């Protein structure tokens, strides 16, 4: 493949380098990696560099200009609010309702899956509001990585970036595998019949799915060609998808059996919340839409309309669709792999399952497209900071798209999608997503209540104290719930601490920064609630997912200490010319 990259340390004039194939300079152009001696010298300074980068915060103008300029070519500003709405709906709708509704209803919540969808949707909407303010203020491709880098520092941003990679690879692989399941039902085959079983590979990874790889490659080609063309394709397909969803609701309700809603919650509140943690997958995608901010014509108008408007539509449709499914079939008979298709067969509308399967394929195709667009733009900006190989930062001059990042992410999606089963992927995705959403909400509180050079030491210390109480009480509430104690005395302590900490932040600490174009209302209650609810839902995720999450984070730390720390240190040093810090705002410390 053709590689375009920008040297930061190895080529001080920042000229564009073009060639066929990859060289070391494409991956490690920084001064620390130019020779064995320079790398050993960098490793010997790990402690001082880590201290420098740990809380170093980037500045808005650095992200908007200097860092973005490392891509050499600009992404084309071709999107408006109409495009953003359809990207929002297309990027989310289809992933959850066609993938996990069956599993959530049958195994966890029963008919109360409607409530589970509502809880997950409201939780996601709180995060959408936080993302929207950031996206309007910082319309760059880095999305949450950029927001955290500006407010919480390089290190936190890096950990989030690694989990963003995890989140999007898992999302792409999950939907690609579900695409195969619905294609099989379209041909009256079992949902797993188009996969190949390999007995020599561990269970959960032994159902090989070459069709998932094929659809991922086709989406990659479309994403590389043009963002505007991708938007038009997405809009058309999503409109068709909405027509199909309305058909599902109307046709399904003609076979409604109200008695299927009894018992409403067979596993109680714990089953509802467990389902919510799994179904959070259904709302993954809107954060990827935020990465399109760099290509939006009027961020102050188009982004809020697009993100908030699309999420409101999605929550409503998900609740209606899940209710329709329960009306058609008892929850304990719902198929886990293709719930809607087989539900129509069960009620005697076999002809309808073809329309449902086609609609599902269309919906998951737009999800795959929006997912890949978000992935590529995240890693374009991460590559700009040199926390990932800088050749990912290249923007193609002709198409105005990040071709290198798009291809690399497709390869990763395809590898995971080929091997890994859906149940393994879903919980991993929800955990990584909730973790990142919580960090973005925390970052927004920091942004509003702390400004370097303006906030007094007293207010800074109060802010830190209130944030510790908000986070600590949220974790304590979640842990108390997770241990299975049915008494309410613990909540009578932790919830008031959260409430009064949030109230104290609002009353005692002076707000340091007002949003210029659009801001989250009810500050600080919405981001504080977002943190509490995200953490609470995380308590319902199984321990195996936490173990995998911990292993992945440990691997990220190893890469950071040996590679990313030194690469980003050199890049920051080059940007400022005299200092390794990229900040004009000092960190939250003396």
C-alpha positions in Angstrom: 0.0 0.0 0.0 1.1 3.6 -0.5 2.3 5.3 2.6 2.3 8.9 3.4 3.9 10.0 6.7 5.2 13.0 8.4 8.5 13.0 10.2 8.7 14.9 13.5 12.1 14.1 14.7 13.9 12.3 12.0 13.1 15.0 9.4 13.0 18.4 10.9 11.5 20.2 7.8 8.4 18.1 8.2 8.3 17.3 4.5 6.0 14.7 3.1 7.5 11.3 2.3 5.9 9.0 -0.1 6.8 5.5 -1.2 5.7 2.0 -1.6 5.9 -0.2 1.4 6.7 0.5 5.0 10.0 1.4 6.6 11.1 2.0 10.2 10.7 5.8 9.6 7.0 5.2 8.9 6.6 3.7 12.4 9.3 5.2 14.5 10.6 8.5 13.0 11.3 10.1 16.4 14.8 11.0 17.6 14.7 8.4 20.4 14.5 5.5 17.9 17.1 6.6 15.4 19.8 4.4 16.8 20.3 1.8 19.5 22.3 4.4 21.5 19.5 7.0 21.3 16.9 4.4 22.4 19.0 3.3 25.4 19.4 6.9 26.3 15.6 7.4 26.1 15.0 4.3 28.3 17.5 5.6 30.9 15.4 8.8 31.1 12.0 6.9 31.4 11.4 8.2 34.9 11.8 11.9 34.1 9.9 11.6 30.8 7.1 9.8 32.6 6.9 12.5 35.2 6.8 15.1 32.4 4.1 13.4 30.3 2.0 12.0 33.1 -0.2 15.0 33.7 0.9 17.2 30.8 -2.2 18.7 29.2 -2.5 19.8 25.6 -4.1 23.1 24.6 -7.1 23.7 22.4 -5.1 25.6 19.8 -2.4 23.0 19.7 -4.9 20.2 18.9 -6.8 22.4 16.4 -3.7 23.6 14.5 -0.3 22.2 15.2 -1.3 18.6 15.8 -3.8 18.6 13.0 -1.2 20.1 10.7 0.9 16.9 10.9 -1.4 15.2 8.5 -0.1 17.6 5.8 -3.5 17.6 4.0 -6.8 18.8 5.3 -9.9 16.6 5.6 -12.6 18.1 3.5 -15.4 20.0 5.3 -18.4 18.5 3.5 -20.8 17.5 6.2 -23.9 19.3 7.6 -26.5 18.6 10.3 -28.5 16.4 7.9 -25.4 14.2 7.3 -24.7 14.1 11.0 -28.2 12.9 11.9 -28.1 10.1 9.4 -24.6 9.1 10.4 -25.8 9.1 14.0 -28.7 6.8 13.2 -26.8 4.7 10.7 -23.8 4.3 13.0 -25.9 3.0 15.9 -29.2 1.6 14.6 -28.8 -2.1 13.8 -25.9 -3.0 16.0 -27.8 -3.7 19.1 -31.4 -4.3 18.2 -30.4 -7.0 15.6 -27.5 -8.4 17.5 -28.2 -8.6 21.3 -31.9 -8.2 21.9 -32.4 -11.9 21.9 -29.6 -12.7 24.3 -30.6 -9.9 26.7 -34.2 -10.8 26.8 -33.8 -14.6 26.9 -30.9 -14.8 29.4 -31.2 -11.8 31.6 -34.2 -9.4 31.7 -37.1 -11.2 30.0 -39.9 -8.8 28.8 -38.2 -6.0 30.9 -35.7 -5.8 28.1 -37.7 -2.6 27.2 -36.7 -1.1 30.5 -33.1 -2.2 29.9 -33.0 -0.5 26.6 -34.4 2.7 28.2 -31.8 2.7 31.0 -28.9 2.1 28.5 -30.3 4.8 26.2 -30.6 7.5 28.9 -27.1 6.6 30.1 -25.8 7.0 26.6 -27.7 10.3 26.1 -26.0 11.7 29.2 -22.7 10.9 27.5 -23.9 12.3 24.2 -24.4 15.6 25.8 -20.9 15.6 27.2 -19.4 14.6 23.9 -21.4 17.3 22.1 -19.9 20.1 24.1 -16.4 18.8 23.5 -17.0 18.2 19.8 -18.3 21.7 19.2 -15.3 23.2 21.1 -12.7 20.8 19.6 -13.9 19.7 16.2 -11.0 17.5 15.4 -10.7 13.8 14.3 -9.4 12.6 17.7 -12.8 12.5 19.4 -12.6 11.4 23.1 -8.8 11.0 22.8 -8.4 14.7 22.1 -10.9 15.7 24.8 -9.0 13.7 27.4 -5.6 14.8 26.2 -6.6 18.4 26.7 -8.2 18.0 30.1 -6.8 15.0 31.9 -3.4 14.7 30.3 -1.4 12.5 27.9 -1.3 9.4 30.0 -5.0 9.1 30.6 -5.6 10.0 27.0 -3.3 7.1 25.9 -5.0 4.6 28.1 -8.3 5.7 26.7 -6.9 5.6 23.2 -5.9 2.0 23.6 -9.4 1.1 24.8 -10.9 3.1 22.0 -9.0 0.8 19.7 -10.3 -2.2 21.7 -13.9 -0.8 21.6 -14.0 -0.2 17.8 -12.3 -3.4 16.8 -14.7 -5.4 18.9 -17.7 -3.4 17.6 -16.6 -3.9 14.0 -16.0 -7.6 14.5 -19.2 -8.2 16.3 -21.4 -6.6 13.7 -19.5 -8.2 10.9 -20.2 -11.6 12.4 -23.9 -10.8 13.0 -24.0 -9.7 9.3 -23.1 -13.4 8.4 -25.8 -14.7 10.8 -28.5 -12.7 9.1 -27.3 -13.5 5.6 -27.6 -17.2 6.5 -31.2 -16.7 7.6 -32.0 -15.0 4.4 -31.2 -18.3 2.6 -33.2 -20.3 5.1 -30.1 -21.6 6.8 -29.1 -21.8 10.5 -27.4 -18.5 11.6 -24.1 -20.3 12.1 -24.2 -22.4 9.0 -22.0 -20.1 6.9 -19.1 -20.4 9.5 -16.5 -23.1 9.6 -15.9 -25.1 12.8 -12.3 -25.8 13.7 -12.1 -28.3 16.6 -8.4 -27.6 17.2 -9.1 -24.0 18.3 -10.5 -23.0 21.7 -14.2 -22.8 22.2 -15.5 -19.2 21.5 -12.8 -18.7 18.8 -13.3 -21.8 16.7 -16.2 -20.7 14.4 -14.3 -19.1 11.5 -16.2 -16.4 9.6 -14.7 -15.5 6.2 -17.9 -13.6 5.2 -17.3 -11.2 8.1 -13.8 -10.5 6.6 -15.3 -10.0 3.1 -17.9 -7.4 4.1 -15.3 -5.6 6.2 -13.0 -5.2 3.2 -15.9 -3.9 1.0 -16.7 -1.3 3.6 -13.0 -0.3 3.8 -13.0 0.4 0.0 -16.0 2.7 0.3 -14.6 4.5 3.4 -11.4 5.3 1.6 -12.9 6.8 -1.4 -14.9 9.9 -0.1 -16.5 10.9 3.2 -19.3 12.8 1.4 -20.0 9.8 -0.9 -20.0 7.6 2.2 -22.5 10.0 3.8 -24.8 9.8 0.8 -24.7 6.0 0.8 -25.3 6.0 4.5 -28.3 8.4 4.3 -30.0 6.3 1.5 -29.5 3.0 3.2 -30.5 4.3 6.7 -33.8 5.7 5.3 -34.5 2.3 3.8 -33.6 0.8 7.2 -36.1 3.1 9.0 -38.8 1.9 6.6 -38.0 -1.7 7.4 -38.0 -1.0 11.2 -41.5 0.6 10.9 -42.6 -2.5 9.0 -41.3 -4.7 11.8 -43.2 -2.8 14.4 -46.5 -2.7 12.4 -46.4 -6.3 11.2 -45.2 -7.6 14.5 -47.9 -5.9 16.5 -50.6 -7.6 14.3 -49.5 -10.8 16.0 -49.2 -9.2 19.5 -49.9 -11.4 22.5 -50.0 -9.3 25.6 -49.6 -12.3 27.9 -46.0 -12.6 26.8 -45.2 -9.7 29.1 -45.9 -11.8 32.2 -43.8 -12.3 34.2 -42.4 -8.9 33.3 -39.1 -9.2 35.1 -38.3 -12.9 35.8 -34.8 -12.1 37.1 -35.6 -8.9 39.0 -33.7 -5.6 38.9 -30.4 -7.5 38.7 -31.5 -9.1 35.4 -32.6 -5.7 34.1 -29.3 -4.1 34.9 -27.3 -7.0 33.6 -29.1 -6.7 30.3 -28.5 -3.0 30.3 -24.8 -3.6 30.6 -24.9 -5.9 27.6 -27.2 -3.7 25.6 -25.0 -0.7 26.0 -23.4 -2.2 22.9 -26.6 -1.0 21.1 -25.6 2.6 21.6 -22.0 2.3 20.6 -21.3 4.4 17.5 -22.3 7.9 18.4 -18.8 8.6 19.8 -17.4 7.6 16.4 -19.7 10.2 14.8 -18.1 12.8 17.0 -14.8 12.1 15.2 -16.3 13.5 12.1 -16.3 17.0 13.7 -13.2 18.0 11.6 -15.3 17.5 8.4 -18.4 19.4 9.6 -19.1 22.8 8.0 -20.7 24.5 11.0 -19.8 22.6 14.2 -21.8 24.8 16.6 -25.1 24.1 14.8 -24.6 20.8 13.0 -23.0 18.7 15.7 -25.6 19.2 18.5 -28.5 18.6 16.1 -26.8 15.6 14.7 -25.8 13.9 17.9 -28.7 14.7 20.2 -31.3 14.4 17.5 -30.2 11.0 16.3 -29.8 9.5 19.8 -33.4 10.6 20.7 -34.7 8.8 17.6 -32.6 5.7 18.4 -33.8 5.4 22.0 -37.4 5.6 21.0 -37.1 3.0 18.2 -35.1 0.5 20.3 -37.8 0.5 23.0 -40.6 0.1 20.4 -38.7 -2.7 18.6 -37.9 -4.7 21.7 -41.5 -4.4 22.9 -42.7 -5.7 19.5 -40.4 -8.7 19.8 -41.8 -9.6 23.2 -45.3 -9.2 21.9 -44.6 -11.7 19.2 -42.8 -14.4 21.1 -42.3 -15.5 24.7 -38.9 -14.3 26.0 -37.7 -17.8 26.7 -38.3 -18.9 23.1 -36.5 -16.0 21.4 -33.5 -16.9 19.3 -30.2 -15.5 20.4 -28.6 -15.1 17.0 -31.4 -13.8 14.8 -34.3 -12.9 17.1 -36.5 -10.9 14.7 -36.2 -13.1 11.7 -37.1 -16.3 13.6 -39.8 -14.6 15.6 -41.7 -13.8 12.4 -41.4 -17.4 11.4 -42.8 -18.5 14.8 -45.9 -16.3 14.4 -46.6 -17.6 10.9 -45.3 -14.7 8.9 -42.5 -16.6 7.3 -42.5 -14.3 4.3 -41.7 -11.4 6.5 -38.4 -12.8 7.7 -36.8 -12.0 4.3 -37.7 -8.3 4.7 -36.4 -8.4 8.2 -33.1 -10.1 7.2 -32.6 -7.6 4.4 -33.3 -4.7 6.7 -30.9 -6.1 9.3 -28.2 -6.5 6.7 -28.7 -2.9 5.6 -28.6 -1.6 9.1 -25.5 -3.5 10.0 -23.8 -2.4 6.8 -24.2 1.3 7.8 -23.0 0.5 11.3 -19.9 -1.1 9.9 -19.3 2.0 7.7 -19.8 4.5 10.5 -17.7 2.4 12.8 -14.8 2.3 10.4 -15.0 6.0 9.7 -14.8 6.6 13.4 -11.9 4.2 13.9 -9.8 5.7 11.2 -10.3 9.3 12.4 -9.5 8.4 16.0 -6.2 6.8 14.9 -5.4 9.5 12.5 -5.3 12.0 15.4 -3.6 9.5 17.7 -1.0 9.0 15.0 -0.5 12.8 14.9 0.6 12.8 18.5 2.9 9.8 17.8 1.3 7.7 20.5 0.5 5.4 17.6 2.7 5.0 14.5 2.7 8.4 12.7 2.0 7.0 9.3 -1.6 6.5 10.5 -1.8 10.3 10.5 -1.6 10.6 6.7 -4.6 12.2 4.9 -4.8 11.3 1.3 -4.5 14.5 -0.8 -7.0 13.4 -3.5 -9.8 11.9 -1.4 -9.3 13.9 1.8 -9.6 10.7 3.8 -7.2 8.8 6.2 -6.5 5.9 3.9 -3.7 4.3 5.9 -5.6 4.3 9.2 -8.7 2.9 7.4 -6.8 0.0 6.0 -5.0 -0.9 9.2 -8.2 -0.8 11.2 -9.9 -3.0 8.7 -7.1 -5.6 9.0 -7.6 -5.7 12.8 -11.4 -5.9 12.5 -11.1 -8.8 10.1 -8.7 -10.8 12.3 -10.9 -10.5 15.3 -14.1 -11.0 13.3 -12.8 -14.2 11.7 -12.2 -16.0 15.0 -14.1 -14.5 18.0 -17.7 -15.4 18.9 -20.3 -12.7 19.7 -20.8 -13.5 23.4 -17.1 -13.0 24.1 -17.1 -9.7 22.2 -20.2 -8.1 23.7 -19.3 -7.8 27.3 -15.7 -6.6 26.4 -17.2 -3.8 24.3 -19.6 -2.6 27.0 -16.9 -2.4 29.6 -14.4 -0.5 27.4 -17.2 1.9 26.3 -18.5 2.7 29.7 -14.9 3.3 31.0 -14.2 5.8 28.2 -17.6 7.6 28.6 -16.9 8.0 32.3 -13.6 9.6 31.6 -15.1 12.0 29.1 -17.7 13.1 31.6 -14.9 13.6 34.2 -12.9 15.6 31.7 -15.9 17.9 31.0 -16.1 18.7 34.8 -12.4 19.6 34.8 -12.8 21.7 31.6 -15.7 23.8 33.1 -14.2 24.2 36.6 -10.4 24.5 36.0 -8.4 26.8 33.8 -4.7 27.1 34.2 -3.6 30.6 35.3 -7.2 31.6 36.3 -8.4 29.0 38.8 -7.1 29.8 42.3 -5.3 27.1 44.3 -8.2 27.0 46.7 -10.8 26.3 44.0 -8.4 23.8 42.4 -8.1 21.9 45.6 -11.9 22.0 46.2 -12.4 20.7 42.7 -10.1 17.8 43.3 -11.8 17.0 46.6 -15.3 17.0 45.1 -14.2 14.9 42.1 -12.7 12.3 44.4 -15.9 12.1 46.4 -18.1 11.9 43.2 -15.9 9.1 41.8 -15.4 7.3 45.1 -19.1 7.3 46.0 -20.0 6.1 42.5 -17.5 3.2 42.7 -18.7 2.4 46.3 -22.4 2.3 45.1 -21.5 0.0 42.2 -19.4 -2.3 44.4 -22.1 -2.5 47.1 -24.6 -3.5 44.4 -22.2 -6.0 42.8 -21.5 -8.0 46.0 -25.2 -8.8 46.1 -26.1 -7.3 49.4 -29.9 -6.6 49.3 -29.8 -4.2 52.2 -30.2 -0.5 51.4 -28.0 0.9 54.3 -25.0 1.1 52.1 -26.8 3.1 49.4 -28.1 5.4 52.2 -24.5 6.4 52.7 -23.0 6.4 49.2 -25.7 8.1 47.3 -26.0 11.2 49.6 -22.2 11.5 49.4 -22.4 11.7 45.6 -25.3 14.1 45.8 -23.7 16.6 48.2 -20.4 16.3 46.4 -22.1 17.3 43.2 -24.0 20.1 44.9 -20.8 21.3 46.6 -19.1 21.5 43.2 -21.9 23.6 41.9 -22.2 26.0 44.9 -18.6 26.2 46.2 -16.3 26.1 43.1 -16.4 29.0 40.7 -17.0 27.9 37.1 -13.8 28.8 35.2 -14.8 28.4 31.6 -18.1 28.9 29.7 -18.6 27.1 26.4 -18.4 29.4 23.4 -21.0 27.9 21.2 -23.0 25.1 22.9 -22.8 23.8 26.4 -24.2 21.0 28.5 -27.2 22.2 30.6 -27.6 21.6 34.4 -23.9 21.7 35.0 -22.4 19.8 36.9 -25.3 17.4 37.4 -25.4 15.8 34.0 -21.7 14.9 33.8 -21.7 13.8 37.4 -24.8 11.6 36.9 -23.2 10.2 33.7 -20.2 9.1 35.8 -22.3 7.5 38.5 -24.6 5.7 36.1 -21.8 4.5 33.8 -19.8 3.1 36.8 -23.0 1.5 38.2 -23.7 -0.3 35.0 -20.1 -1.5 34.9 -20.8 -3.4 38.1 -23.1 -5.8 36.3 -20.4 -6.9 33.8 -18.9 -10.3 34.4 -15.5 -10.8 36.1 -14.0 -12.5 33.0 -14.5 -9.3 31.0 -12.6 -7.3 33.8 -9.8 -9.8 33.6 -9.5 -9.4 29.8 -9.8 -5.7 30.2 -7.0 -5.7 32.8 -4.7 -7.8 30.6 -5.3 -5.5 27.7 -4.6 -2.4 29.8 -1.4 -4.1 31.1 -0.3 -4.6 27.5 -1.0 -1.0 26.8 1.2 0.1 29.7 4.1 -2.1 28.4 3.8 -0.5 25.0 3.6 3.0 26.6 6.7 2.6 28.7 8.9 1.2 25.9 7.5 3.0 22.8 4.6 5.5 23.1 6.1 7.5 26.0 9.3 8.3 24.2 7.7 8.9 20.8 5.1 11.3 22.2 7.8 13.0 24.3 9.9 13.7 21.2 6.9 14.9 19.3 5.9 17.3 22.0 9.4 18.6 22.3 9.6 19.2 18.6 6.2 21.0 18.6 7.1 23.5 21.3 10.7 23.9 20.1 12.0 24.6 23.7 10.0 22.3 26.0 8.6 18.8 26.0 5.2 20.0 27.3 2.5 20.8 24.8 0.5 22.8 27.3 -0.2 26.4 27.9 -2.6 25.2 30.7 -0.4 23.7 33.5 -1.5 20.3 34.8 -3.6 19.9 37.9 -0.6 20.1 40.2 2.0 22.6 41.5 
